[in-house]
Amino acid sequence: MSEIKRETSRTGVTLATREWLPAGKPTAGVLIVHGLAEHSGRYDHVAEALTARGYAVHAYDQRGHGESGGDRMHVDGWDVLLDDVEDRLSAMTFEVEAPSILYGHSFGGLVALDYCLTRSEVLPDLLVLSAPGIKSTIAKWKQVLAPILAKVAPRAAIPLDFDGEHLSRDPSVGEAYLNDPLVELKASARFGAEGLQAQNRVGERMDSLSIRTLVIAGGNDEIVPPHSSHSLGEVPGVDRKLYPNLRHEIHNEPEGPEVVSAIADWIDAQL
């Protein structure tokens, strides 16, 4: 497990960061943006596999997640999440001095894609999206209610309906997730409403994506159904690979090592 460092964000919130380095000079830097309710410590095995391929890997706990500061699973505005991506990406690019890859999983994929579509100052050379949560799967009435509740009770805690069995066919993955004290299975109404707005924004703008992108999806993903990234896969410059029998956390499936190796193969082919 990588040692945790503390970095102060633009708003003064402390972010827990991690770094994994290869044996020699890095051929690229990969910034991992984790999913909803989890934390970057769950990507240690992914980072180790990528460093074995010669990449430097950076990750951080998004604000309100894991060991980072901030109100648990709450933001007053979405832009602070994009600011954090920009600052961590900028820091990694400065330190590594090699091509940069932004790697987002699930909710982190939504944040990463929205960042690449709305920001222009610091952009990655490549984008990897794993089961990106770019389309809402919640009931329509909840989508209507969310912005209303966000105005009248923005900090109201909404339980997240996550089933550990939906993460991976390996039952130990779900068990570890549900027993992880750093996993927070509630989100504020404002957080949810901001996420829905980001999904709508990404849907409207995805055709303008100009960064070479790899999208991977599990065919048996019940959290982010694979069809939700189909339209993204049709954007020029986007490669999409579907793993038919895999669930939501593709990197935590029994085939996870092969998936991460395939990601590295794709990165190498682009560099």
C-alpha positions as CSV (number, residue, x, y, z in Angstrom):
1,M,0.0,0.0,0.0
2,S,1.3,3.4,-0.9
3,E,2.0,5.9,1.8
4,I,-0.7,8.6,2.2
5,K,0.3,12.2,1.8
6,R,-1.8,15.3,2.5
7,E,-2.4,18.1,0.1
8,T,-4.4,21.2,0.6
9,S,-7.0,22.0,-2.1
10,R,-7.9,25.5,-3.4
11,T,-10.8,25.6,-0.9
12,G,-8.6,24.6,2.1
13,V,-10.0,21.0,2.2
14,T,-7.2,18.5,2.8
15,L,-7.0,15.7,0.2
16,A,-5.4,12.3,0.9
17,T,-3.1,11.4,-2.0
18,R,-1.1,8.3,-3.0
19,E,1.7,7.7,-5.3
20,W,3.3,4.6,-6.8
21,L,6.5,4.7,-8.8
22,P,8.1,2.3,-11.3
23,A,11.6,1.0,-10.9
24,G,13.0,3.2,-13.7
25,K,12.0,6.5,-15.3
26,P,8.2,6.6,-15.9
27,T,7.0,6.3,-19.5
28,A,3.7,8.0,-18.5
29,G,1.8,9.2,-15.5
30,V,-1.7,7.8,-14.6
31,L,-4.0,9.7,-12.3
32,I,-6.8,7.5,-10.9
33,V,-10.1,9.1,-9.9
34,H,-12.1,6.6,-7.8
35,G,-15.8,5.9,-7.8
36,L,-18.7,7.0,-5.6
37,A,-18.5,6.3,-1.8
38,E,-15.1,4.5,-2.1
39,H,-11.5,5.7,-1.9
40,S,-8.2,5.4,-3.7
41,G,-6.8,2.8,-1.3
42,R,-9.0,0.2,-3.1
43,Y,-6.8,0.7,-6.2
44,D,-3.5,-0.4,-4.8
45,H,-3.4,-3.6,-6.9
46,V,-4.3,-1.7,-10.0
47,A,-1.5,0.9,-9.4
48,E,1.0,-1.9,-8.7
49,A,0.1,-3.6,-12.0
50,L,0.5,-0.3,-13.9
51,T,3.9,0.6,-12.2
52,A,5.1,-2.9,-13.4
53,R,4.4,-1.6,-16.9
54,G,6.6,1.5,-16.3
55,Y,4.0,4.1,-15.4
56,A,4.0,6.4,-12.4
57,V,0.5,6.2,-10.7
58,H,-1.1,9.0,-8.6
59,A,-4.4,8.8,-6.9
60,Y,-6.4,10.8,-4.3
61,D,-9.5,10.4,-2.2
62,Q,-12.1,12.8,-3.6
63,R,-13.2,15.4,-1.1
64,G,-15.8,14.0,1.2
65,H,-14.5,10.5,0.6
66,G,-12.1,8.1,2.3
67,E,-9.4,9.9,4.3
68,S,-9.8,13.3,2.6
69,G,-11.5,16.2,4.4
70,G,-14.7,17.9,3.5
71,D,-18.3,17.1,4.4
72,R,-19.0,13.4,3.9
73,M,-20.5,12.8,0.4
74,H,-21.5,16.4,0.0
75,V,-20.5,19.3,-2.2
76,D,-22.0,22.8,-2.4
77,G,-21.0,22.9,-6.1
78,W,-19.6,20.5,-8.7
79,D,-16.8,22.7,-9.8
80,V,-14.7,21.9,-6.7
81,L,-14.4,18.3,-7.9
82,L,-13.1,19.4,-11.3
83,D,-10.7,21.8,-9.6
84,D,-9.3,18.9,-7.6
85,V,-8.8,16.9,-10.8
86,E,-7.0,19.9,-12.4
87,D,-4.7,20.4,-9.5
88,R,-3.8,16.8,-9.0
89,L,-3.3,16.3,-12.8
90,S,-1.1,19.4,-12.9
91,A,1.0,18.2,-10.0
92,M,1.5,14.8,-11.5
93,T,2.4,16.2,-14.9
94,F,4.9,18.5,-13.3
95,E,6.5,15.7,-11.3
96,V,6.5,12.9,-13.8
97,E,7.4,14.8,-16.9
98,A,5.9,12.3,-19.2
99,P,2.5,11.8,-21.1
100,S,-0.4,11.9,-18.7
101,I,-3.4,9.6,-18.5
102,L,-6.6,10.3,-16.6
103,Y,-8.3,7.1,-15.4
104,G,-11.8,7.4,-13.9
105,H,-14.0,4.6,-12.6
106,S,-17.8,4.8,-12.4
107,F,-18.6,8.2,-10.7
108,G,-14.9,9.0,-11.1
109,G,-15.4,8.4,-14.8
110,L,-18.2,10.9,-14.9
111,V,-15.9,13.5,-13.1
112,A,-13.0,12.7,-15.4
113,L,-15.1,13.0,-18.6
114,D,-16.9,16.1,-17.5
115,Y,-13.5,17.6,-16.7
116,C,-12.1,16.8,-20.1
117,L,-15.2,18.3,-21.8
118,T,-15.4,21.6,-19.7
119,R,-11.8,22.5,-18.8
120,S,-9.0,23.5,-21.2
121,E,-6.0,24.6,-19.1
122,V,-4.6,21.2,-18.0
123,L,-5.7,18.2,-20.1
124,P,-4.5,14.6,-20.1
125,D,-3.0,13.1,-23.2
126,L,-5.2,10.1,-22.9
127,L,-8.4,9.2,-21.1
128,V,-9.5,5.8,-19.7
129,L,-13.0,5.4,-18.4
130,S,-14.1,2.2,-16.6
131,A,-17.8,1.7,-16.3
132,P,-18.3,5.5,-16.5
133,G,-21.5,6.7,-14.7
134,I,-22.5,9.1,-17.4
135,K,-26.2,8.3,-17.5
136,S,-28.6,8.2,-14.6
137,T,-30.0,4.8,-13.7
138,I,-32.3,6.0,-10.9
139,A,-36.1,6.3,-11.2
140,K,-37.4,9.3,-13.1
141,W,-39.4,10.5,-10.1
142,K,-36.1,10.6,-8.1
143,Q,-34.5,12.6,-10.9
144,V,-37.3,15.2,-10.6
145,L,-37.2,15.2,-6.8
146,A,-33.5,15.5,-6.5
147,P,-33.1,19.2,-7.5
148,I,-36.1,20.2,-5.4
149,L,-34.8,18.5,-2.3
150,A,-31.3,19.9,-3.0
151,K,-32.8,23.4,-2.6
152,V,-34.9,22.9,0.5
153,A,-32.6,20.4,2.3
154,P,-29.3,20.2,0.5
155,R,-27.6,18.2,3.2
156,A,-30.3,15.6,3.6
157,A,-28.6,12.2,3.6
158,I,-29.9,9.8,0.9
159,P,-28.9,6.1,1.3
160,L,-27.1,4.6,-1.6
161,D,-28.6,1.3,-2.7
162,F,-25.4,-0.6,-3.4
163,D,-25.3,-4.4,-3.3
164,G,-21.9,-5.8,-2.7
165,E,-22.6,-8.7,-5.1
166,H,-23.0,-6.3,-7.9
167,L,-19.3,-5.2,-7.7
168,S,-17.6,-8.5,-8.6
169,R,-18.2,-12.2,-9.0
170,D,-15.6,-12.6,-6.3
171,P,-17.7,-12.5,-3.1
172,S,-14.7,-11.2,-1.0
173,V,-14.8,-8.0,-3.0
174,G,-18.3,-7.1,-1.9
175,E,-17.7,-8.2,1.7
176,A,-14.6,-6.1,2.0
177,Y,-16.4,-3.1,0.5
178,L,-19.4,-3.3,2.8
179,N,-17.1,-3.7,5.9
180,D,-14.7,-0.9,4.9
181,P,-14.9,1.9,7.4
182,L,-13.9,4.4,4.7
183,V,-16.8,3.5,2.5
184,E,-19.7,5.9,3.0
185,L,-23.1,4.7,1.7
186,K,-25.0,7.9,2.0
187,A,-24.9,11.0,-0.2
188,S,-26.4,14.4,0.3
189,A,-29.3,15.6,-1.8
190,R,-27.1,18.4,-3.3
191,F,-24.4,15.9,-4.2
192,G,-26.9,13.8,-6.1
193,A,-28.5,16.8,-7.9
194,E,-25.0,18.1,-8.9
195,G,-24.2,14.6,-10.3
196,L,-27.4,14.5,-12.3
197,Q,-26.6,17.9,-13.8
198,A,-23.1,16.7,-14.7
199,Q,-24.6,13.6,-16.4
200,N,-26.9,15.8,-18.5
201,R,-24.0,18.1,-19.4
202,V,-21.8,15.2,-20.5
203,G,-24.6,13.8,-22.6
204,E,-24.9,17.1,-24.4
205,R,-21.2,17.6,-25.0
206,M,-19.7,14.2,-25.5
207,D,-19.5,14.6,-29.3
208,S,-16.9,17.3,-28.7
209,L,-14.5,15.1,-26.9
210,S,-11.1,15.5,-28.5
211,I,-8.9,13.3,-26.3
212,R,-8.1,9.8,-27.3
213,T,-10.2,7.6,-25.0
214,L,-10.6,4.0,-24.0
215,V,-14.0,3.0,-22.5
216,I,-14.3,-0.4,-20.8
217,A,-17.6,-1.9,-19.5
218,G,-18.8,-5.1,-17.9
219,G,-21.6,-6.9,-19.7
220,N,-23.2,-7.9,-16.4
221,D,-22.8,-4.5,-14.7
222,E,-26.1,-3.8,-12.8
223,I,-24.8,-0.6,-11.3
224,V,-23.8,1.1,-14.5
225,P,-25.5,-0.9,-17.3
226,P,-23.2,-1.4,-20.3
227,H,-25.6,0.3,-22.7
228,S,-25.1,3.6,-20.9
229,S,-21.7,4.1,-22.6
230,H,-22.7,2.8,-26.0
231,S,-23.2,6.3,-27.5
232,L,-19.8,7.4,-26.0
233,G,-18.2,4.5,-27.8
234,E,-19.4,5.9,-31.2
235,V,-17.6,9.3,-30.7
236,P,-14.6,9.5,-33.1
237,G,-11.3,8.8,-31.2
238,V,-13.1,6.6,-28.6
239,D,-12.3,2.9,-28.3
240,R,-14.8,0.8,-26.4
241,K,-14.4,-2.7,-25.1
242,L,-17.1,-4.8,-23.5
243,Y,-16.3,-7.6,-21.2
244,P,-19.4,-9.8,-21.5
245,N,-19.5,-11.6,-18.1
246,L,-17.9,-9.0,-15.8
247,R,-19.7,-6.8,-13.2
248,H,-19.2,-3.2,-12.1
249,E,-15.7,-3.2,-10.7
250,I,-14.0,-4.8,-13.7
251,H,-10.6,-4.4,-12.2
252,N,-11.7,-6.4,-9.1
253,E,-13.1,-9.4,-11.1
254,P,-11.1,-12.6,-11.3
255,E,-10.1,-11.4,-14.8
256,G,-9.0,-8.1,-13.3
257,P,-5.2,-8.6,-14.0
258,E,-6.0,-9.2,-17.7
259,V,-8.2,-6.2,-17.9
260,V,-5.5,-3.9,-16.4
261,S,-2.9,-5.4,-18.7
262,A,-5.2,-4.7,-21.7
263,I,-5.5,-1.1,-20.5
264,A,-1.7,-0.8,-20.4
265,D,-1.5,-2.4,-23.9
266,W,-3.9,0.3,-25.2
267,I,-1.9,3.1,-23.5
268,D,1.4,1.8,-24.9
269,A,-0.2,1.7,-28.4
270,Q,-1.1,5.4,-28.1
271,L,2.2,6.7,-26.8
